[in-house]
């Protein structure tokens, strides 16, 4: 039992380690529980009782992993939730956020349990091959999903396999030279795998496999960009809608801006013009930097399957060149339209201005708004013909209270009072528009909110965004972006909802972004003096911006933001107020598919990844095991001859011939003498071993002077005997002998 528990714990630890690392902030306690539940049935005596214990452990593990309770619907819900979690691996980038993707998290836990259970049951049955296979697949599969420390994890897996082989042999207390040989193989494998000769791309990129769809005829995808909070469903089959040649730095591809909000729903309000003034954007709201062509980012867009009238470009687009698409119309807010609609194969060029200010720079942007915002109240509307006073306006809170309580719009606005109150609680004390924006963005992206494509329906009379913020805290990008933009407007910060696509996948060989229908997304844009429209993304688990000013970016300058939010009161005051401002006490939780831009941008080249594919990993493991067996046998044989005593040399030759016979599946009696072994070699292998038997007997029993000479002749006879055996054996028999574990006492 102790051996079963120890080896099961080794296998379970390796399996859990590799599975849980594909999560952002993994739950080690739940992983440990899965390992304990999986190892427990292996220590139960009796096959029937062991199976019963395994079934019970599985039911408990499935209930914990997938949040299932006992009941008649348990099997159906189990299959449904596990299937959804499995399918989500093709839609969510890794590492993923377990809070935003609970089905994926449950699938990871259940996989940890299943593979650990298989390995533990094989260990209990003393089946080293089956146990090694369960460990190899259980730990090797997730090890190929995510870059980072690939060879170290491969070395740990190889060490675990060697531990199983040594620990499951019949005489586990006699380790011999196997650990030393295994350590040598691991060191050699690590050194060799880091050389350019082995640093190649994997044979199989399994993530590109699609188990649940079949090839389909080309289709076109269309969208209704205005808000709809009734639920979101993506088709299972991904469809590439755009291919965009652009720098490898992640982008957000904007199709539309939703400027107007009516009863909590955001809509487009385009004013189409046939002529562009040279750039997209409203006069007075375009920052000076957007007019500098040297700061523009160029994109060449090719339409694959997007049926739409909007021309998509990186946020924030400033100019479009589409001479072959017919009449192009423009909206001052920054949109471009094709009157005839986009078709497969259409192509155009776009340029964008992508500001990346620091938190300090945005904090220095004063709420000195131009007339379009200060007087005309553009981008400050909270309902039809209802506007919030700009940020910093004296008496702004009193004016908002009057709107909710005494104005003619009060009955229509009253249901949204909880949304305004929440905005005031989270960011009402902000000293600048940026402080309000980053506080709200952080508050939405923390762990209390859940990304859910089919959130619960609100009660009768409760607006969807109010129910989302105050009760369910679960929704998709339209909920997050719509709520944050409306809350910013309540606080007097000009804001709107942007609709389009998140980055997609970058094809390094072609230097282009591949955007699919599953990348459709909405985010928030807020206007800042000197910078223009700056994007923020409050949705957890669905994209991430590049700029260090945004909480959604992995380059987020938390220190700079803390200094901004602390203001004159100092960092101690910020520490006391960080919860109120939306900053959690622990490290900020980032979207799992947020790009890590701290590394240098990936060059557009044909270089290959050094991450081994699954088959490559299997080949490495197999080669390591073969090398371990070979080195173990070689070290064992050479160590026996580290003596000048003729009798010990005779004993070494006896053991060497015995090992040859054992590896060729010849049964050798434990008491066999040199003469007996010579006779077995002649009978079973068809070689002449008379000289071996004669010199061996002399070395063993002759006087010392004659024995030393006989020992030298015995070594020559042994070498000749091995050459004769190799000539007699087929290639298959020689390979079988090389890989046999009988001579090592492991089989």
C-alpha positions in Angstrom: 0.0 0.0 0.0 2.7 2.6 0.8 4.3 2.0 -2.6 1.0 2.4 -4.4 0.2 5.7 -2.6 3.7 7.1 -3.2 3.8 6.2 -6.9 0.2 7.3 -7.4 1.1 10.6 -5.7 4.0 11.1 -8.1 1.9 10.4 -11.1 -1.0 12.5 -9.9 1.3 15.5 -9.0 2.8 15.5 -12.5 -0.6 15.2 -14.2 -2.2 17.9 -12.0 0.8 20.2 -12.5 0.6 20.0 -16.3 -3.2 20.4 -16.5 -3.5 23.2 -13.9 -0.8 25.4 -15.5 -3.1 26.1 -18.5 -5.3 28.1 -16.1 -4.6 31.7 -15.0 -4.3 31.5 -11.2 -5.0 27.8 -10.8 -6.8 26.3 -7.8 -4.2 24.0 -6.3 -6.6 22.9 -3.5 -9.1 21.6 -6.1 -6.3 19.9 -8.0 -5.0 18.2 -4.8 -8.6 17.0 -4.1 -8.8 15.5 -7.5 -5.5 13.6 -7.0 -6.6 12.4 -3.5 -9.9 11.1 -4.9 -8.1 9.4 -7.8 -5.5 7.6 -5.6 -8.0 6.5 -2.9 -9.6 3.6 -4.9 -6.2 2.2 -5.6 -5.6 1.4 -2.0 -8.8 -0.6 -1.7 -8.3 -4.4 -1.6 -10.2 -6.6 -4.0 -11.1 -5.9 -7.6 -14.9 -5.5 -7.0 -14.4 -3.1 -4.1 -11.8 -1.2 -6.0 -14.2 -0.7 -9.0 -17.0 0.4 -6.7 -14.6 2.9 -5.0 -13.5 4.2 -8.3 -17.2 4.8 -9.4 -17.9 6.6 -6.1 -14.8 8.7 -6.4 -15.7 9.6 -10.0 -19.2 10.8 -9.0 -17.7 13.0 -6.2 -15.0 14.4 -8.5 -17.5 15.1 -11.3 -19.8 16.9 -8.8 -17.0 19.0 -7.5 -15.4 19.8 -10.9 -18.6 20.6 -12.8 -20.7 21.9 -9.9 -23.3 19.1 -10.1 -25.6 17.9 -7.4 -27.2 14.5 -7.0 -30.4 14.0 -9.0 -31.9 12.3 -12.0 -30.4 14.8 -14.4 -26.8 14.2 -13.2 -25.7 12.1 -16.3 -27.1 14.5 -18.8 -25.7 17.6 -17.1 -22.4 15.9 -16.7 -22.1 15.1 -20.4 -23.4 18.6 -21.4 -21.0 20.6 -19.2 -18.0 18.4 -19.9 -18.7 18.6 -23.6 -19.1 22.4 -23.4 -15.9 22.7 -21.5 -14.0 20.6 -24.1 -15.4 22.6 -27.0 -14.4 25.9 -25.3 -10.8 24.9 -25.6 -11.1 25.7 -29.3 -12.6 29.2 -28.6 -10.6 30.5 -25.6 -6.9 31.3 -25.6 -4.7 29.8 -22.9 -4.0 30.3 -20.1 -7.7 30.9 -19.4 -9.4 32.4 -16.4 -11.2 29.6 -14.5 -13.7 32.2 -13.0 -14.7 33.4 -16.5 -14.7 29.8 -18.0 -16.1 27.5 -15.3 -16.8 24.7 -17.7 -13.2 24.6 -19.0 -12.0 24.6 -15.4 -14.3 21.6 -14.6 -13.0 19.8 -17.6 -9.4 20.4 -16.5 -10.2 19.0 -13.0 -12.0 16.0 -14.4 -9.1 15.2 -16.8 -6.7 15.4 -13.8 -8.9 13.0 -11.9 -9.3 10.5 -14.8 -5.7 10.2 -15.8 -4.5 10.0 -12.2 -7.1 7.3 -11.5 -6.0 5.3 -14.6 -2.3 5.5 -13.5 -3.2 4.7 -9.8 -5.2 1.6 -10.7 -2.4 0.4 -13.0 0.1 1.0 -10.2 -2.1 -1.0 -7.7 -2.2 -3.9 -10.3 1.6 -3.7 -10.7 1.3 -3.0 -14.4 4.2 -0.7 -15.2 3.4 -0.4 -18.9 -0.2 0.7 -18.4 0.8 3.1 -15.6 3.5 4.6 -17.7 1.1 5.1 -20.6 -1.5 6.8 -18.4 1.2 9.1 -17.0 2.6 9.8 -20.4 -0.7 10.8 -22.0 -2.1 12.4 -18.9 0.8 14.7 -18.3 2.1 14.9 -21.9 -1.1 16.1 -23.5 -1.6 19.3 -21.5 2.2 19.9 -21.6 1.9 20.7 -25.3 -0.9 23.2 -25.0 1.0 26.2 -23.6 4.5 27.6 -24.1 7.0 27.8 -21.3 9.5 25.6 -19.6 8.9 22.8 -22.2 12.1 20.9 -21.7 12.0 21.1 -17.9 8.5 19.7 -17.9 9.6 17.0 -20.3 12.5 16.1 -18.0 10.1 15.9 -15.0 7.8 13.6 -17.0 10.7 11.4 -18.0 11.8 11.3 -14.3 8.3 10.3 -13.3 8.2 7.5 -15.9 11.6 6.1 -14.7 10.3 6.3 -11.1 7.3 4.1 -12.1 9.5 1.6 -13.9 11.9 1.3 -11.0 9.2 1.4 -8.3 7.0 -1.3 -9.9 9.6 -3.9 -10.3 9.5 -7.0 -8.2 12.4 -6.0 -5.9 11.8 -2.3 -5.4 14.3 -2.0 -2.6 17.3 -2.9 -4.9 17.6 0.2 -7.1 21.0 -0.6 -8.5 22.2 1.8 -11.1 18.9 2.7 -12.6 18.5 6.0 -10.8 22.0 7.1 -11.7 21.4 6.1 -15.3 18.0 7.8 -15.4 19.5 11.0 -14.0 22.2 10.9 -16.6 19.6 10.5 -19.4 17.6 13.4 -18.1 20.6 15.7 -18.1 21.7 14.6 -21.5 18.1 14.9 -22.9 17.9 18.5 -21.5 21.2 19.4 -23.0 20.4 17.8 -26.4 16.9 19.2 -26.6 18.1 22.8 -26.3 20.5 22.5 -29.2 19.5 23.9 -32.6 19.5 20.4 -34.1 16.5 19.4 -32.0 14.8 22.8 -31.7 12.2 22.4 -34.4 8.5 22.7 -34.7 6.3 19.9 -33.6 5.0 17.3 -36.0 1.4 17.9 -35.0 -0.3 21.1 -33.8 -3.3 19.3 -32.1 -4.9 22.6 -31.2 -5.8 22.9 -34.9 -7.8 19.7 -34.9 -11.5 20.1 -34.8 -13.4 17.1 -33.4 -16.9 18.5 -33.6 -17.3 20.0 -37.0 -16.9 18.9 -40.6 -15.7 21.0 -43.5 -18.5 23.2 -44.7 -19.2 25.2 -47.8 -18.1 28.8 -47.7 -20.5 31.0 -45.9 -20.9 34.7 -45.2 -21.2 36.1 -41.7 -23.3 39.2 -40.9 -23.8 41.1 -37.6 -26.2 43.5 -36.0 -23.9 45.7 -34.1 -26.4 47.4 -31.9 -26.9 46.1 -28.3 -28.9 43.0 -27.6 -28.9 41.6 -24.1 -31.0 38.5 -24.7 -28.2 36.0 -25.2 -25.2 35.3 -27.5 -24.5 32.1 -29.4 -21.5 31.5 -31.6 -21.7 28.7 -34.3 -19.5 25.8 -33.4 -17.7 26.0 -36.7 -15.4 29.0 -36.8 -15.5 31.0 -40.0 -12.6 33.3 -41.1 -14.2 36.7 -41.9 -11.1 38.8 -42.4 -7.4 38.5 -43.1 -5.5 41.7 -42.2 -1.9 42.4 -43.1 -0.7 44.6 -40.2 2.1 44.7 -37.6 2.2 41.7 -35.1 1.2 44.0 -32.3 -2.4 43.0 -31.2 -5.1 45.3 -32.4 -8.9 45.8 -31.9 -10.6 45.9 -35.3 -13.4 48.4 -35.1 -16.4 48.2 -37.4 -18.9 50.5 -35.7 -19.4 53.0 -32.9 -22.6 53.0 -30.9 -23.0 56.6 -29.9 -26.6 56.7 -28.7 -28.2 55.0 -25.8 -31.9 54.6 -25.3 -33.3 52.7 -22.3 -29.9 51.1 -21.7 -29.5 49.9 -25.3 -26.7 51.3 -27.5 -27.4 52.1 -31.2 -25.5 53.5 -34.2 -26.5 57.0 -35.4 -24.6 57.5 -38.6 -24.7 60.7 -40.6 -23.5 59.5 -44.0 -21.3 61.8 -46.1 -20.1 61.1 -49.6 -16.8 63.0 -49.2 -14.2 62.5 -46.4 -12.4 65.6 -45.1 -9.1 63.6 -45.4 -9.5 61.8 -42.1 -12.2 60.0 -40.1 -13.3 61.8 -37.0 -15.3 64.8 -35.9 -13.6 68.2 -36.2 -12.7 69.4 -32.7 -12.5 65.9 -31.4 -9.5 64.7 -33.4 -6.2 65.0 -31.4 -3.1 66.6 -33.1 -1.3 63.3 -33.1 -4.0 61.8 -35.3 -3.1 64.2 -38.1 0.6 63.1 -38.2 0.8 60.4 -40.9 4.1 59.2 -39.4 2.1 58.0 -36.4 -0.4 56.0 -38.5 -0.5 52.3 -38.7 -1.3 50.8 -42.1 -3.5 47.7 -42.6 -4.4 45.8 -45.8 -7.7 44.2 -45.3 -9.1 41.3 -47.3 -12.7 40.1 -46.8 -13.1 36.4 -46.5 -16.7 35.9 -45.3 -18.0 39.2 -43.8 -21.4 40.4 -45.2 -21.5 44.0 -43.9 -21.5 47.6 -45.1 -19.0 48.7 -42.5 -15.3 48.9 -43.4 -13.3 47.4 -40.5 -10.0 48.9 -39.4 -7.8 48.9 -36.3 -9.1 51.2 -33.6 -9.0 54.2 -34.0 -9.3 54.4 -37.9 -8.3 57.8 -39.5 -8.4 57.1 -43.2 -9.5 54.5 -45.7 -8.6 53.9 -49.3 -11.0 51.6 -51.1 -11.0 52.6 -54.8 -12.4 49.2 -56.1 -15.4 49.0 -53.7 -17.6 51.6 -55.3 -19.2 54.4 -53.4 -17.7 54.8 -49.9 -19.6 57.0 -47.4 -18.3 58.3 -44.1 -19.7 59.2 -40.7 -18.0 62.0 -38.8 -17.8 59.8 -35.7 -15.2 57.6 -37.4 -17.0 55.0 -39.5 -16.8 54.2 -43.2 -19.5 52.4 -45.2 -19.6 50.7 -48.6 -23.0 51.3 -50.2 -23.0 48.0 -52.1 -21.8 46.0 -49.1 -18.7 43.9 -48.7 -18.2 40.7 -50.7 -15.8 37.8 -50.5 -12.5 38.8 -52.0 -12.9 42.6 -51.5 -9.8 44.4 -50.4 -8.9 47.8 -49.2 -6.3 49.7 -47.2 -6.8 51.5 -43.9 -4.7 53.7 -41.6 -5.3 54.0 -37.8 -4.1 56.2 -35.0 -3.4 54.1 -31.9 -2.5 56.2 -28.9 -0.7 54.4 -26.1 -0.5 57.0 -23.3 0.8 56.2 -19.9 -1.5 56.5 -16.8 0.3 59.7 -15.8 -0.3 61.2 -19.2 -4.0 60.4 -19.2 -4.3 61.7 -15.6 -2.9 65.0 -16.8 -5.6 65.2 -19.4 -8.0 67.8 -17.9 -11.8 67.7 -18.5 -11.5 70.8 -20.6 -13.9 69.6 -23.2 -14.5 71.2 -26.7 -17.9 72.7 -27.5 -19.3 69.5 -29.0 -19.1 67.9 -25.6 -19.3 70.9 -23.2 -22.2 72.7 -25.0 -23.8 70.2 -27.3 -23.4 67.3 -24.8 -22.2 64.9 -27.4 -21.3 61.5 -25.9 -22.9 62.5 -22.6 -26.4 61.3 -23.2 -27.7 58.7 -20.7 -31.1 58.4 -22.5 -33.0 60.0 -25.3 -32.6 63.8 -24.9 -31.2 63.3 -21.4 -27.7 64.4 -20.8 -25.2 64.3 -17.9 -23.2 67.3 -16.9 -19.5 67.0 -17.9 -16.9 65.8 -15.4 -15.8 68.5 -13.1 -18.8 70.7 -13.6 -19.7 72.4 -10.3 -22.9 71.0 -8.8 -22.8 68.0 -11.1 -24.1 65.5 -8.4 -27.0 67.8 -7.6 -27.9 68.1 -11.3 -27.9 64.3 -11.6 -30.1 64.0 -8.5 -32.5 66.5 -10.0 -32.6 64.4 -13.3 -33.5 61.3 -11.4 -36.0 62.9 -8.9 -37.6 66.0 -10.3 -37.2 66.3 -14.1 -39.8 65.2 -16.6 -37.5 62.3 -17.4 -37.5 61.0 -13.8 -40.0 58.2 -14.4 -38.0 56.9 -17.3 -34.6 57.3 -15.5 -35.6 56.0 -12.1 -35.0 52.3 -12.9 -31.4 53.2 -13.7 -30.7 54.9 -10.4 -29.0 51.8 -9.0 -26.5 51.9 -11.9 -25.7 55.5 -11.2 -25.3 54.8 -7.5 -22.9 51.9 -8.2 -20.9 54.2 -10.5 -20.6 56.8 -7.7 -19.6 54.2 -5.2 -16.9 52.7 -7.4 -15.5 55.8 -9.1 -17.4 58.8 -7.8 -14.4 60.0 -5.8 -12.0 59.9 -8.8 -9.9 63.0 -9.3 -9.7 62.8 -13.1 -11.7 61.2 -16.0 -8.9 58.6 -16.4 -9.2 57.7 -12.7 -12.9 57.1 -13.1 -12.4 55.0 -16.3 -9.6 52.8 -14.9 -11.5 52.3 -11.7 -14.6 51.1 -13.5 -12.6 48.9 -15.9 -10.8 47.2 -13.0 -14.0 46.7 -11.1 -15.6 44.9 -14.0 -12.6 42.7 -14.6 -12.2 41.5 -11.1 -13.3 38.1 -10.0 -16.9 39.0 -9.0 -18.0 39.2 -12.6 -18.4 36.2 -14.9 -18.4 36.0 -18.7 -21.6 34.1 -19.6 -23.1 34.0 -23.1 -26.5 33.1 -21.8 -26.9 35.1 -18.5 -30.1 34.9 -16.4 -33.0 37.0 -17.6 -33.8 40.1 -15.5 -37.0 40.3 -13.4 -39.9 42.1 -14.9 -39.4 45.9 -14.8 -35.6 45.7 -14.2 -33.4 46.9 -17.0 -30.9 44.3 -18.2 -27.8 46.5 -17.4 -29.1 47.2 -13.9 -29.7 43.6 -13.3 -26.3 42.7 -14.7 -24.4 45.2 -12.4 -26.4 44.8 -9.2 -27.6 41.1 -9.2 -26.3 38.5 -11.7 -22.9 40.0 -12.5 -22.8 37.6 -15.4 -23.0 38.6 -19.1 -21.1 38.9 -22.3 -19.2 41.8 -23.9 -22.3 43.8 -24.7 -23.3 43.9 -21.0 -19.8 44.8 -19.8 -19.2 47.5 -22.5 -22.7 48.9 -22.3 -22.7 49.2 -18.5 -19.2 50.7 -18.3 -19.9 53.3 -21.0 -23.3 54.3 -19.4 -21.7 54.5 -16.0 -18.9 56.7 -17.4 -21.5 59.1 -18.9 -23.3 59.2 -15.5 -20.0 60.4 -14.1 -19.6 63.0 -16.9 -16.9 61.3 -18.9 -17.6 61.3 -22.7 -17.8 57.6 -23.7 -19.3 55.3 -26.3 -19.4 51.6 -27.2 -17.2 50.3 -30.0 -18.1 47.2 -31.9 -16.0 44.9 -34.1 -13.5 42.2 -33.5 -10.7 41.4 -31.0 -7.2 40.6 -32.4 -7.7 37.1 -33.7 -4.6 34.9 -34.5 -1.4 36.2 -36.1 -0.1 34.1 -38.9 3.7 34.7 -38.7 4.4 33.0 -42.1 2.1 35.4 -44.0 2.4 38.4 -41.7 -1.4 38.7 -41.3 -4.0 38.6 -38.6 -6.7 35.9 -39.1 -10.0 37.1 -37.7 -12.9 34.7 -37.2 -16.6 35.2 -36.4 -15.8 34.0 -32.8 -13.6 37.1 -32.4 -16.6 39.5 -32.5 -16.4 41.8 -29.6 -17.5 45.1 -28.0 -15.5 47.5 -25.8 -15.5 51.1 -24.5 -14.0 54.2 -25.9 -13.6 57.3 -23.7 -12.5 60.7 -25.0 -9.5 62.5 -23.4 -8.2 66.0 -24.2 -5.0 65.6 -26.3 -5.5 61.9 -27.0 -8.9 61.6 -28.6 -10.8 58.3 -28.3 -8.9 55.8 -26.1 -10.2 52.2 -25.8 -10.9 50.3 -22.6 -12.0 46.7 -22.2 -14.0 45.8 -19.1 -14.9 42.2 -20.3 -12.9 39.5 -18.5 -11.7 36.7 -20.6 -12.4 38.2 -24.0 -9.4 40.1 -25.4 -6.9 42.5 -24.0 -5.6 46.0 -25.1 -2.0 46.8 -25.7 -1.6 50.1 -23.9 -0.2 50.1 -20.4 -3.0 52.5 -19.3 -5.6 49.7 -19.4 -6.2 47.1 -16.8 -6.9 44.6 -19.6 -3.3 44.8 -20.8 -0.5 42.6 -19.4 1.7 45.7 -19.6 -0.7 47.6 -17.3 1.2 50.0 -15.2 -0.4 49.3 -11.9 2.2 51.5 -10.1 1.5 54.4 -12.3 -2.3 54.0 -12.0 -1.9 53.8 -8.2 0.0 57.1 -8.2 -2.7 58.6 -10.4 -5.6 57.4 -8.2 -3.8 58.3 -5.0 -3.5 61.9 -6.1 -2.3 64.4 -3.4 -3.4 62.1 -0.6 -0.6 59.7 -1.2 -0.3 55.9 -1.7 -1.4 55.1 1.8 -4.8 56.7 1.0 -5.0 54.8 -2.2 -4.4 51.5 -0.3 -7.3 52.4 1.9 -9.6 53.2 -1.1 -8.5 50.7 -3.7 -11.5 48.5 -3.1 -13.8 51.5 -3.6 -12.0 52.3 -6.8 -12.3 48.8 -8.1 -8.8 47.6 -7.4 -8.8 44.2 -5.6 -6.5 43.7 -2.7 -4.6 40.8 -4.4 -2.9 41.0 -7.8 -5.1 42.3 -10.5 -6.8 39.5 -12.5 -6.2 39.7 -16.2 -8.0 38.2 -19.1 -6.5 34.7 -19.9 -6.3 35.5 -23.6 -4.8 39.0 -23.0 -1.6 39.2 -25.1 1.7 39.5 -23.2 3.3 42.5 -24.8 6.3 42.7 -22.5 8.2 40.5 -24.9 9.4 41.9 -28.2 6.8 41.7 -31.0 7.0 38.6 -33.0 8.9 39.2 -36.2 7.1 38.3 -39.4 9.2 35.4 -40.5 9.1 31.7 -41.2 10.9 30.7 -38.0 9.4 27.8 -36.2 8.3 27.5 -32.6 10.5 25.5 -30.3 7.6 24.1 -28.4 7.4 20.4 -29.2 4.2 19.0 -30.5 2.6 16.0 -28.9 4.1 13.4 -31.2 7.5 15.1 -30.9 7.2 14.9 -27.1 6.3 11.2 -27.3 9.4 10.6 -29.5 11.6 12.5 -27.0 10.2 10.4 -24.1 10.6 7.1 -26.1 14.2 8.0 -27.1 14.9 8.9 -23.4 13.6 5.6 -22.2 15.6 3.7 -24.8 18.7 5.6 -23.8 18.0 5.0 -20.1 17.8 1.3 -20.6 20.9 1.2 -22.7 22.9 3.3 -20.3 21.7 1.3 -17.3 22.8 -1.9 -18.9 26.1 -0.5 -20.0 27.0 1.1 -16.6 26.0 -2.1 -14.9 28.2 -4.3 -17.1 31.2 -2.0 -17.0 31.0 -1.6 -13.2 31.3 -5.4 -12.8 34.7 -5.4 -14.4 36.2 -2.7 -12.1 38.4 -5.3 -10.4 41.6 -7.4 -11.0 40.5 -10.4 -9.0 40.2 -13.3 -11.5 37.4 -14.9 -9.6 35.4 -11.6 -9.6 36.1 -11.2 -13.3 34.8 -14.8 -13.8 31.6 -13.8 -11.9 31.3 -10.7 -14.0 31.5 -12.7 -17.2 28.9 -15.2 -15.8 26.5 -12.4 -15.1 27.1 -10.8 -18.5 26.2 -14.1 -20.3 23.3 -14.6 -18.0 22.0 -11.1 -19.0 22.3 -11.9 -22.7 20.3 -15.1 -22.3 17.6 -13.4 -20.1 17.2 -10.6 -22.7 16.6 -13.2 -25.4 13.8 -14.6 -23.3 15.8 -17.7 -22.2 14.9 -19.0 -18.8 18.1 -19.1 -16.7 18.1 -21.0 -13.4 19.4 -18.8 -10.5 22.0 -21.5 -9.6 23.4 -21.9 -13.2 27.2 -22.2 -13.3 29.5 -21.0 -16.0 29.4 -24.4 -17.7 25.6 -24.4 -17.5 25.4 -21.0 -19.1 27.8 -22.1 -21.9 25.6 -25.1 -22.6 22.4 -22.9 -22.6 24.1 -20.5 -25.1 25.0 -23.3 -27.4 21.5 -24.9 -27.2 19.4 -21.7 -27.4 21.5 -19.3 -29.4 23.4 -21.7 -31.7 26.9 -20.4 -30.8 30.0 -22.2 -29.7 30.7 -21.4 -26.0 33.2 -24.2 -25.2 36.2 -21.8 -24.8 34.1 -19.6 -22.5 33.2 -22.5 -20.2 36.8 -23.8 -20.1 38.4 -20.4 -19.3 35.6 -19.5 -16.9 36.1 -22.7 -14.9 39.9 -22.1 -14.8 39.5 -18.5 -13.7 37.2 -19.5 -11.0 39.0 -22.5 -9.5 42.6 -22.6 -10.7 45.5 -21.3 -8.5 46.1 -17.5 -8.6 48.8 -17.5 -11.2 46.9 -19.6 -13.7 43.6 -18.0 -12.7 44.8 -14.5 -13.8 45.8 -15.8 -17.2 42.5 -17.7 -17.5 40.6 -14.5 -16.6 42.3 -12.6 -19.5 41.4 -15.4 -21.9 37.9 -15.4 -20.5 37.4 -11.7 -21.3 38.5 -12.5 -24.9 36.2 -15.4 -25.1 33.3 -13.3 -23.8 33.9 -10.6 -26.4 34.0 -13.3 -29.1 30.9 -14.9 -27.8 29.0 -11.6 -28.0 30.1 -11.1 -31.6 28.9 -14.6 -32.5 25.6 -14.0 -30.8 25.0 -10.7 -32.7 25.7 -12.5 -36.0 23.2 -15.2 -35.1 20.4 -12.9 -34.0 18.0 -11.1 -36.4 17.6 -7.3 -36.2 14.3 -7.7 -34.4 15.9 -10.0 -31.8 18.8 -7.7 -31.2 16.4 -4.7 -30.7 14.2 -6.8 -28.4 17.3 -7.7 -26.4 18.3 -4.1 -26.2 14.9 -3.0 -24.8 14.3 -6.0 -22.6 14.2 -5.2 -18.8 14.7 -8.8 -17.7 18.4 -8.4 -17.2 17.7 -5.3 -15.0 15.3 -7.3 -12.8 12.3 -5.1 -13.9 10.4 -7.8 -15.7 
